[in-house]
Amino acid sequence: MTSTRAGSSFVPPETPRAFARRADGFRHATAGRLWLAPLVYLEHARFGPGWYGKVVSSDPERLLAWAVSKAIPRRALEVTSLPDLDMPRKGRRRLPGYHIDLWGARLALAYDPETLARARQRSVAIDRLHPGAGDDHDGPGRKTQHSSAGDRDR
């Protein structure tokens, strides 16, 4: 049983789509669709260390429709720019774009549980909540681990 009245023209918002290649995601977003960018672990970020993601599009109304359907406030919309990948790298222009940052519990609004679990498994060595992770030996210049880093070598 749905809460939409019969004869209503309501269309559910688009589901953000993830891509194996960032370039494909940028093209998807530049075309006005919703791209679910790869998860990134940030140690020094606005809301503290942890996994961060984002939904990206060149269409602010489509992005806001998705956000509102997930109870994310409209003020979460941020302006960004997207590379025009159809141009040569040299002299490549930037196109208008928008994104909504996701962190903490908000990650579950867009990322499937398996993706989040795989990311957390790969971050055990850099997660400060796990005892014995070797944090005493980690210096300030250590690298952060991206969610797909382990998949690149395969």
GUFI-344823 format. One record per residue (C-alpha): residue in one letter; x, y, z. Coordinates in steps of 0.5 Angstrom, whole numbers, plus 500, padded with zeros to 3 digits. Layout:
REM GUFI-344823
A,X,Y,Z
...
//
This chain:
REM GUFI-344823
M,500,500,500
T,503,507,498
S,502,514,501
T,501,517,494
R,494,518,492
A,491,515,486
G,492,519,479
S,498,523,483
S,504,525,478
F,509,523,484
V,515,520,481
P,520,517,486
P,527,521,486
E,533,517,482
T,537,513,486
P,545,515,486
R,549,510,482
A,556,508,484
F,561,507,478
A,568,503,478
R,571,509,475
R,571,516,477
A,571,519,470
D,564,515,469
G,561,518,475
F,563,525,473
R,560,524,466
H,554,521,469
A,553,527,474
T,555,532,468
A,549,529,465
G,545,531,470
R,544,524,474
L,546,522,481
W,553,520,482
L,555,516,488
A,562,518,489
P,567,513,492
L,568,513,500
V,574,516,502
Y,577,516,509
L,579,523,512
E,582,523,518
H,582,531,519
A,575,533,517
R,569,538,519
F,566,532,523
G,572,528,525
P,575,522,523
G,571,517,519
W,569,515,512
Y,566,520,508
G,562,520,501
K,558,525,497
V,552,525,492
V,554,529,486
S,550,532,480
S,550,538,475
D,542,538,477
P,541,541,483
E,533,540,483
R,534,533,482
L,539,532,488
L,535,536,492
A,529,532,491
W,533,526,493
A,536,529,499
V,529,531,501
S,526,524,500
K,532,522,505
A,530,528,510
I,537,531,509
P,536,539,509
R,536,543,503
R,542,547,506
A,546,541,505
L,547,542,498
E,554,545,496
V,556,548,490
T,562,545,486
S,565,544,479
L,566,538,475
P,571,537,470
D,569,537,463
L,572,530,461
D,570,531,454
M,575,536,453
P,583,534,453
R,586,535,459
K,590,541,458
G,585,547,458
R,580,543,461
R,574,547,463
R,570,546,469
L,562,545,469
P,557,548,475
G,556,542,479
Y,553,541,486
H,554,535,492
I,551,533,498
D,556,531,503
L,555,524,507
W,558,522,514
G,556,518,520
A,549,515,520
R,548,519,513
L,552,514,509
A,547,509,510
L,542,513,506
A,546,512,500
Y,551,507,501
D,549,499,501
P,551,496,508
E,556,491,504
T,560,497,501
L,560,500,508
A,562,494,511
R,568,493,506
A,570,500,507
R,570,499,515
Q,574,492,514
R,580,496,510
S,580,501,515
V,582,497,521
A,589,499,521
I,587,507,521
D,581,506,526
R,583,509,532
L,577,505,536
H,580,499,535
P,586,497,540
G,592,494,537
A,592,498,531
G,599,500,531
D,597,508,532
D,603,509,536
H,607,508,530
D,603,512,526
G,606,519,524
P,603,525,522
G,605,524,514
R,602,517,514
K,597,516,508
T,589,515,508
Q,586,509,505
H,581,510,500
S,575,505,500
S,577,502,493
A,585,502,495
G,585,494,496
D,581,493,489
R,586,496,485
D,591,491,485
R,587,485,483
//
